[in-house]
Amino acid sequence: MEIDDSPGAVTRLVDAIAACEGEVVQNDVVSAERGRSVRDVVVNASSSEHQQQLRDLLDAFEDVRVLGLTDRTFALHHGGKITTEPAAPLRTRDDLAMAYTPGVARVCTAINKDKAKAFDYTIKRNTVAVVSDGTAVLGLGDIGPEAAMPVMEGKAVLFKEFADVDAFPICLDTKDTEEIIRTVKLMAPTFGGINLEDISAPRCFEIEDRLKAELDIPVFHDDQHGTAIVTLAAVYNSLKLIDKRIEDLRVLCVGIGAAGVAVTKILMRAGVRDVIGCDTKGALSTTRADYLDGSMNPMKRWYAENSNPGKILGAPKDVIDDIDLFIGLSGPGVIEAEDLKKMARDAMVFAMSNPDPEVSPEAAAPYVRIMATGRSDYPNQINNVLAFPGIFRGALDVRARSITEEMKIAAARAIADAVPADQLREDFIIPSVFDREVAPAVAAAVAHEADLQNSSRNQLDDFEPGHGGPGGIQPALSPSR
């Protein structure tokens, strides 16, 4: 902005911004001449609306002229958040002859004779496709493929940052289940794994199940299984504090979409025997009207048939009596803090709706032993980034054909174990998302379990372990001149 050098002009400006609840974090003079100065001022705003209020405030100052306005979040996304770059230098004709024609023909011929060599000599070795149709973007819903792309790019950044996995965002302009399945199958030869993202339920279940059955590389819907794995890790560590057995837990899960179903399945796989699930119509049960008349969708029918052994009906507040663990994957306001009084002793509440949890941690505090959310500004953030980078790192390292239930549980245990026993407490049951030891630990656990489950392809190929590369594996190949 350009500011006239009238007495106290800068001070009045800063004070006015502060009065409008803006925080000036930078105020640098870019240039100055007699009578005026140009300044680069950075102000923290709480929202887009707040930003506009600040802009209106500046426009009202007679001795201030805004020359340009940049939103730092938009600036970070300008041109996209990822790039591609060559892994080998092209400095000489010899380099070019090996990277492209004629040398590349020898590599193509070798892969043609043995497709498994694509893992050795193409990006398939370390690359994951992040695939979405933009129908279930967190907090935004069905916003379409173009608008979903910044989220998928962000996912690719997290893959690279935390696990050195190269990921590429692919947003598809279709909601047709068959078309999505066919498209992913057609591009699968390029990738070592498929991460499905933000595809709405119930279509996401069929898409993942079909692709897992029809492809020989890992297919992982992170909205389902990433959330489930980190939730199970939080449960494991919570149980160490409250001295209960997982088999004895009574669980209420509110929100039976992709994440709710996956969380329930992994908890059952880990030993939980008593789960009640609630959607917008209340508790799912084989005695509920829409189950009896056949209008309940197939996934919820499965849920009704495999949960709620007491056949309890009603809203969350009606079925929360003597519940040990409340899991929220729905939206704000589905339960009142007062209702938590009816839970069992040492109650655990994982309210994971973003940005507003099902119940505020402050209101829940008097009634809850352990509180977790999906937000970064509260303790115990249940965040998928603790799971998916390490899971794909481990799967790619051993060239896994799939990600099994046992591999998911192994990942959950590795995340839980990343919190040292002497540091475990009610407000620290989950490691920080910036803990750089988590992804390698998860990768090692997943790789080990893949070998145990015979999902690994390592033994089928001619490899010498421990010689670099993203997965620590290098192909053994005699050089040719």
C-alpha positions in Angstrom: 0.0 0.0 0.0 1.0 3.6 -0.5 0.8 5.7 2.6 1.0 9.5 2.8 3.7 10.7 5.3 1.2 12.6 7.4 2.0 12.7 11.1 0.9 9.4 12.8 -0.5 7.9 9.6 1.1 4.5 10.0 0.3 4.2 13.7 -3.4 5.1 12.9 -3.5 2.4 10.2 -2.0 -0.3 12.5 -4.3 0.6 15.3 -7.4 0.5 13.0 -6.4 -2.9 11.7 -6.0 -4.1 15.3 -9.4 -2.7 16.2 -10.9 -4.7 13.3 -9.3 -7.8 14.9 -6.6 -8.1 12.2 -3.1 -9.0 13.3 -0.2 -7.1 11.5 2.7 -9.6 11.3 4.8 -7.7 8.8 5.2 -4.0 7.9 8.1 -3.4 5.6 9.0 -0.3 3.7 9.5 -1.1 0.0 10.3 2.4 -1.2 10.1 5.9 0.1 10.2 9.4 -1.3 9.2 12.8 -0.1 5.6 12.8 1.0 4.8 9.1 0.8 6.0 5.5 1.2 5.1 2.2 -0.3 4.8 -0.6 2.3 4.4 -4.4 2.2 2.0 -5.2 5.0 1.0 -8.8 6.0 -2.2 -9.1 8.1 -3.6 -12.3 9.5 -7.4 -12.5 8.9 -9.7 -15.1 10.3 -11.8 -15.7 7.3 -12.6 -14.5 3.8 -15.3 -12.3 5.2 -12.9 -10.8 7.7 -10.4 -10.2 4.9 -13.1 -8.2 3.0 -13.8 -6.2 6.2 -10.1 -5.3 6.4 -10.0 -4.3 2.8 -13.1 -2.0 3.3 -11.3 -0.5 6.3 -8.3 0.4 4.2 -10.4 1.8 1.4 -11.9 4.2 3.9 -8.5 5.8 4.8 -7.9 8.9 2.7 -4.1 8.8 3.2 -3.8 5.1 2.2 -4.0 3.5 -1.3 -4.0 -0.3 -1.7 -1.8 -1.0 -4.7 -2.2 -4.8 -4.6 -3.8 -7.5 -2.5 -2.6 -11.1 -2.2 -4.2 -13.9 -0.3 -1.3 -16.1 0.9 -3.4 -19.3 0.7 -4.3 -18.6 -2.9 -0.7 -17.6 -3.6 0.5 -21.0 -2.3 -1.8 -22.7 -4.7 -0.9 -20.5 -7.7 0.0 -22.8 -10.6 -0.6 -25.9 -8.5 1.3 -27.4 -5.6 3.3 -30.1 -7.3 5.6 -30.4 -10.3 7.4 -33.2 -12.2 11.2 -33.2 -12.7 13.6 -35.6 -14.3 15.4 -38.1 -12.0 18.3 -38.4 -14.4 20.4 -35.6 -15.9 20.4 -34.9 -19.7 23.7 -33.1 -20.2 25.2 -35.0 -23.2 24.1 -36.8 -26.4 25.0 -40.0 -24.6 22.5 -39.2 -21.8 19.8 -38.4 -24.3 20.5 -41.7 -26.2 20.0 -43.7 -23.0 17.0 -41.8 -21.7 15.2 -41.7 -25.0 15.9 -43.2 -28.4 17.7 -45.5 -29.2 18.5 -46.8 -25.7 15.0 -46.7 -24.3 14.0 -49.4 -26.8 16.0 -52.0 -24.9 14.2 -51.2 -21.7 10.8 -51.3 -23.4 11.7 -54.7 -24.9 12.7 -56.1 -21.5 9.4 -54.9 -19.9 7.5 -56.3 -22.9 9.0 -59.7 -22.1 8.3 -59.4 -18.4 5.7 -56.8 -17.3 7.0 -57.1 -13.7 10.1 -55.2 -14.7 7.9 -52.1 -15.0 8.3 -51.9 -11.2 12.1 -51.7 -11.8 12.4 -49.3 -14.8 9.4 -47.0 -14.7 7.7 -44.6 -12.2 5.4 -47.5 -11.3 8.0 -48.4 -8.6 7.2 -45.4 -6.5 4.0 -43.7 -7.8 0.4 -43.6 -6.6 -2.6 -42.3 -8.3 -4.9 -40.1 -6.1 -8.3 -40.6 -7.8 -11.5 -38.6 -7.0 -14.7 -37.6 -8.6 -15.1 -34.7 -6.2 -18.4 -35.8 -4.8 -17.6 -36.0 -1.1 -14.9 -33.4 -0.4 -14.4 -33.0 3.4 -16.5 -30.1 4.6 -17.6 -29.1 1.0 -19.5 -32.1 -0.4 -20.1 -32.5 -4.1 -18.0 -29.7 -5.6 -16.9 -31.5 -8.9 -13.6 -32.6 -10.3 -12.1 -29.2 -11.0 -12.8 -27.8 -7.5 -11.6 -31.0 -5.9 -8.2 -30.8 -7.6 -6.5 -28.6 -4.9 -7.4 -31.2 -2.3 -5.9 -34.0 -4.4 -2.8 -32.0 -5.0 -2.5 -31.5 -1.3 -2.7 -35.2 -0.8 0.1 -35.7 -3.3 2.2 -33.2 -1.3 1.6 -35.1 1.9 2.6 -38.4 0.2 5.9 -36.9 -0.9 6.6 -34.9 2.3 6.0 -37.7 4.8 6.9 -40.9 2.9 8.8 -39.9 -0.3 6.0 -41.4 -2.4 5.4 -39.8 -5.7 1.7 -39.2 -6.1 -0.3 -37.7 -9.0 -3.8 -36.2 -8.6 -6.5 -37.4 -11.1 -10.0 -35.9 -10.9 -12.5 -37.7 -13.1 -15.5 -35.9 -14.7 -18.0 -38.6 -14.1 -20.1 -40.0 -11.2 -20.8 -43.2 -13.0 -19.5 -46.2 -11.0 -18.8 -48.4 -14.0 -17.0 -45.5 -15.8 -14.8 -44.8 -12.8 -13.9 -48.4 -12.3 -13.0 -48.8 -16.0 -11.0 -45.6 -16.1 -8.9 -46.6 -13.1 -8.3 -50.0 -14.5 -7.1 -48.5 -17.8 -4.5 -46.3 -16.2 -3.4 -48.8 -13.5 -0.4 -50.0 -15.5 1.2 -46.6 -14.8 1.0 -46.8 -11.0 2.1 -48.9 -8.1 -1.0 -48.2 -6.1 -4.4 -46.4 -6.2 -5.6 -44.0 -3.5 -9.3 -43.3 -3.8 -10.3 -40.1 -2.3 -13.5 -38.1 -1.6 -15.9 -40.4 -3.5 -19.4 -40.4 -2.0 -21.1 -43.3 -0.3 -22.4 -45.8 -1.1 -20.7 -45.8 -4.5 -17.3 -45.7 -2.9 -17.8 -49.2 -1.4 -18.5 -50.9 -4.8 -15.8 -48.9 -6.6 -13.1 -50.0 -4.1 -14.3 -53.6 -3.8 -14.4 -54.1 -7.5 -11.0 -52.5 -8.1 -9.4 -54.5 -5.3 -10.7 -57.7 -6.9 -9.7 -56.7 -10.5 -6.3 -55.1 -10.0 -3.0 -56.6 -8.8 -1.8 -53.4 -7.0 -3.0 -51.9 -3.7 -6.3 -50.0 -3.8 -7.1 -48.0 -0.7 -10.0 -45.6 -0.1 -8.4 -43.3 2.5 -11.7 -41.7 3.6 -12.6 -45.1 4.9 -9.5 -46.9 5.9 -7.2 -44.0 6.8 -9.7 -42.7 9.3 -10.4 -46.3 10.6 -6.7 -47.0 11.2 -5.9 -43.8 13.1 -9.1 -44.3 15.1 -8.1 -47.8 16.1 -4.6 -46.5 17.1 -6.3 -43.9 19.4 -8.5 -46.7 20.9 -5.4 -48.9 21.5 -3.7 -46.1 23.5 -6.8 -45.0 25.3 -7.3 -48.5 26.6 -3.8 -48.5 28.1 -5.0 -45.5 30.3 -8.4 -46.6 31.3 -7.7 -50.3 31.9 -10.5 -51.8 29.8 -10.4 -54.6 27.2 -11.3 -53.9 23.6 -13.6 -57.0 23.7 -15.6 -55.4 26.5 -16.2 -52.0 24.9 -19.6 -50.7 24.0 -19.3 -48.3 21.0 -21.7 -45.8 19.5 -20.8 -44.6 16.0 -22.8 -41.6 14.7 -22.5 -41.1 11.0 -22.7 -44.2 8.8 -21.0 -43.1 5.6 -17.7 -44.3 4.2 -15.7 -43.6 7.3 -18.3 -44.8 9.8 -18.6 -48.2 8.1 -14.8 -48.6 7.9 -14.2 -47.6 11.5 -16.9 -50.1 12.7 -15.4 -52.9 10.6 -11.8 -52.4 11.8 -13.0 -52.1 15.4 -14.9 -55.4 15.0 -11.8 -57.0 13.4 -9.8 -55.8 16.4 -12.2 -57.4 18.9 -15.1 -55.1 19.6 -18.3 -57.0 19.9 -21.0 -54.4 20.7 -21.4 -51.5 18.3 -24.5 -49.3 17.7 -24.5 -47.2 14.6 -26.7 -44.1 14.1 -27.6 -42.3 10.9 -30.0 -39.3 10.5 -32.9 -41.7 11.2 -31.4 -43.0 14.4 -29.9 -46.4 15.4 -29.6 -49.0 12.7 -31.3 -52.2 13.5 -33.0 -55.2 11.7 -36.1 -54.0 13.6 -36.1 -50.5 12.0 -38.9 -49.7 9.5 -36.6 -49.0 6.5 -34.8 -52.4 7.0 -38.1 -54.2 7.2 -39.6 -52.5 4.1 -36.4 -53.0 2.1 -35.6 -49.3 1.5 -32.4 -49.3 3.5 -29.3 -49.3 1.2 -27.1 -52.4 1.1 -24.2 -51.2 3.2 -26.6 -50.0 6.0 -28.4 -53.3 5.8 -25.1 -55.1 6.4 -24.5 -52.7 9.3 -27.9 -53.4 10.8 -27.3 -57.1 10.5 -23.9 -57.1 12.1 -24.3 -54.6 14.9 -26.7 -53.5 17.7 -27.1 -56.9 19.4 -29.7 -55.4 21.7 -31.8 -54.1 18.8 -32.0 -50.6 20.4 -33.8 -47.9 18.5 -33.7 -44.1 18.9 -31.5 -41.0 18.4 -27.9 -40.9 19.7 -29.0 -39.4 23.0 -31.4 -42.3 23.5 -28.9 -45.1 22.9 -25.8 -43.6 24.6 -26.5 -45.2 28.0 -23.5 -47.1 29.3 -21.5 -46.5 26.1 -17.7 -46.6 26.6 -16.7 -44.9 23.3 -18.6 -42.3 21.3 -17.3 -41.9 17.7 -18.6 -39.0 15.7 -18.3 -38.9 11.9 -21.3 -36.8 11.1 -21.6 -33.1 11.9 -22.0 -30.6 14.7 -24.9 -30.7 17.2 -25.8 -34.4 17.0 -25.3 -34.9 20.8 -25.5 -32.5 23.7 -22.7 -32.5 26.3 -25.2 -33.2 29.0 -26.1 -36.5 27.3 -22.5 -37.7 27.8 -23.3 -38.1 31.5 -25.1 -41.3 30.6 -21.9 -42.9 29.3 -19.9 -45.6 31.2 -17.1 -44.6 33.5 -13.9 -43.3 31.9 -15.8 -42.3 28.8 -14.0 -41.8 25.5 -15.4 -39.3 23.0 -13.9 -39.1 19.5 -15.8 -36.2 17.9 -14.2 -36.0 14.4 -16.5 -33.8 12.4 -14.6 -30.9 10.8 -14.5 -28.0 11.2 -17.1 -28.2 14.0 -17.1 -31.4 16.1 -20.2 -33.3 17.2 -19.8 -31.8 20.7 -17.3 -29.2 21.7 -14.3 -30.4 23.8 -14.9 -27.6 26.3 -18.5 -28.6 26.9 -17.7 -32.3 27.0 -14.7 -32.0 29.4 -16.6 -32.5 32.7 -18.0 -35.8 31.5 -15.2 -37.4 29.5 -11.9 -39.1 30.4 -10.4 -38.9 26.9 -11.4 -36.5 24.2 -10.2 -36.6 20.6 -11.2 -34.5 17.5 -10.3 -34.1 13.9 -9.0 -30.6 14.5 -5.4 -29.5 14.8 -6.1 -26.9 17.5 -7.1 -29.5 20.1 -5.1 -32.3 21.6 -5.5 -35.8 20.1 -6.1 -35.0 16.5 -7.2 -38.1 14.6 -5.7 -37.3 11.2 -5.3 -39.6 8.2 -1.9 -38.3 7.4 -0.6 -40.5 10.2 -1.7 -43.5 8.1 -1.8 -43.3 4.4 1.8 -42.2 3.6 3.4 -45.0 5.6 0.9 -47.6 4.4 1.7 -46.9 0.7 5.4 -46.6 1.5 5.4 -50.1 3.0 3.2 -51.5 0.2 5.4 -50.1 -2.5 8.5 -51.3 -0.8 7.4 -54.9 -1.0 5.3 -54.5 -4.2 2.2 -55.6 -2.4 -0.7 -56.8 -4.4 -3.2 -55.5 -1.9 -3.6 -53.9 1.5 -5.2 -56.5 3.8 -7.1 -56.1 7.0 -4.1 -57.4 8.9 -1.9 -54.8 7.3 -4.3 -52.1 8.4 -4.3 -53.3 12.0 -0.5 -53.6 11.9 -0.4 -49.9 10.8 -2.8 -48.9 13.7 -0.5 -50.6 16.2 2.6 -48.9 14.8 0.9 -45.5 15.1 -0.2 -46.2 18.7 3.4 -47.4 19.5 4.8 -44.1 18.2 3.6 -42.5 21.5 6.3 -43.5 24.1 4.8 -45.4 27.1 6.2 -42.9 29.5 4.6 -40.0 27.7 1.1 -41.5 27.2 -1.6 -39.5 28.9 -5.2 -38.4 28.3 -4.3 -35.5 26.1 -1.5 -37.4 24.2 -2.9 -40.7 22.8 -2.0 -40.0 19.2 1.4 -38.9 17.8 1.8 -35.5 16.2 1.2 -35.4 12.4 4.7 -33.9 12.2 6.4 -36.8 13.9 8.7 -38.0 11.2 9.2 -41.4 12.8 5.5 -42.4 12.3 5.5 -43.0 8.5 8.7 -45.2 8.6 7.3 -47.2 11.5 4.0 -47.7 9.7 5.8 -48.6 6.5 7.9 -51.3 8.3 4.8 -52.8 10.0 2.9 -52.9 6.7 5.7 -54.4 4.8 6.3 -57.1 7.4 2.6 -58.0 7.5 2.5 -58.1 3.7 5.2 -60.7 3.7 3.3 -62.7 6.4 0.1 -62.4 4.4 1.8 -63.5 1.1 0.8 -60.1 -0.4 4.4 -59.3 -1.2 5.9 -59.8 -4.6 9.5 -59.4 -3.5 10.3 -63.1 -3.6 9.2 -63.4 -7.2 11.7 -60.9 -8.6 15.4 -60.8 -8.9 16.2 -58.2 -6.2 19.1 -57.3 -4.0 17.6 -55.6 -0.8 19.2 -52.7 0.9 20.6 -50.8 -2.1 18.9 -47.4 -2.0 15.8 -46.2 -3.9 12.7 -45.0 -2.2 12.0 -48.4 -0.8 15.6 -49.5 -0.1 15.4 -52.1 -3.0 17.5 -52.1 -6.1 17.1 -54.4 -9.1 20.0 -56.7 -9.8 20.8 -56.3 -13.4 24.1 -56.8 -15.3 25.2 -53.7 -17.1 25.3 -53.9 -20.9 27.7 -52.0 -23.2 
